[in-house]
Amino acid sequence: MQTLVGPSRSTTPRSQHVPCDRNDLAPPQNNRNMKLGVMNPHVVHLWNLNLGKPNPFSIKRTIKVMDQWFYLRRRSKGWTQDPPASIHPRILFGPGCYLDKPGFIEKYNISHVINCAFDTDCPESFRRKNPDKYACLNAVDSLEADILNWYPIFESTLNMFLQDPQCRNVYVHCQCGINRSGFLSVAYACKKLKFPYHDVVKSIMFQRPCALTNPHYRSQVYHFCK
């Protein structure tokens, strides 16, 4: 088992981190808000921070302006229901809990796992059975973090796993399969595999609409891939 320390870990207690890696949706306050669809928590954060609190009639327009992928995200059934997303025939990402789904590992022919979050976010059964085919990055999901701090470790680990003669497919995950695993996968697809950024993102959003919600990570990875 590899536990990769990488950059210094945040000293903020985990419970105080902004829950960026959740498919969350602010609960509707009334029927009008319910009709307007789901709200990305990062959009709400930026909206409250920069724009004040607009009246309910402007919610839909505000979200559309601040989240270019709103029309795709509305298809999401939630992070526990959306399927994993593939960025390459041998690389896919999603939440750690999917590894406990009956038949999931066999269906996607998974042999190696990269956990972009913490050991507790990966089922213990896989970690104990496959210590040499598992790596944990201990990345944090926060509006203040730089996801690219973990990219060099992520790329080198993924390259090593793919070169393993016993490797079939690599499953990349974090807690919910939204930001840490999603944006590191996007960065790899663009930097290493040379895929166009917008094509990668659009493909991911069609496969897993709940993914890629952290606007800070989005900006960091976009500029990194340019």
ZIVEN-V83501 format. One record per backbone hydrogen bond with DSSP energy under -0.5 kcal/mol. CO is the residue of the C=O (numbers start at 1). NH is the residue of the N-H. If there is no record, write none. Layout:
CO&NH  CO&NH
//
This chain:
1&3  2&4  2&136  3&5  13&16  13&17  14&17  18&20  19&22  22&24  23&25  24&26  24&41  30&34  31&35  32&36  33&36  34&37  39&26  40&44  41&45  42&46  43&47  44&48  45&49  46&50  46&51  47&51  48&52  52&54  55&58  56&59  58&62  59&63  60&64  61&65  62&66  63&67  67&70  69&72  69&73  70&74  72&75  73&76  78&81  78&82  85&93  88&91  90&170  91&87  91&88  92&172  93&85  94&174  95&98  96&99  97&100  98&101  101&104  103&107  104&108  105&110  106&109  109&169  112&171  113&115  113&135  114&116  114&173  115&137  115&138  116&139  117&138  118&121  119&122  123&126  123&127  124&128  125&129  126&130  130&133  131&134  133&113  134&2  135&115  136&4  140&142  141&20  145&147  146&149  147&150  148&151  148&152  150&154  151&155  152&156  153&157  154&158  155&159  156&160  157&161  158&162  159&163  160&164  161&164  164&167  169&111  169&112  170&92  170&172  171&114  172&94  173&116  174&96  175&97  178&212  179&183  180&184  181&185  182&186  183&187  184&188  185&189  186&190  187&191  188&192  188&193  189&195  196&200  197&201  198&202  199&203  200&204  201&205  202&206  203&207  204&208  208&211  213&215  214&218  215&219  216&220  217&221  218&222  219&223  220&224  221&225  222&226
//
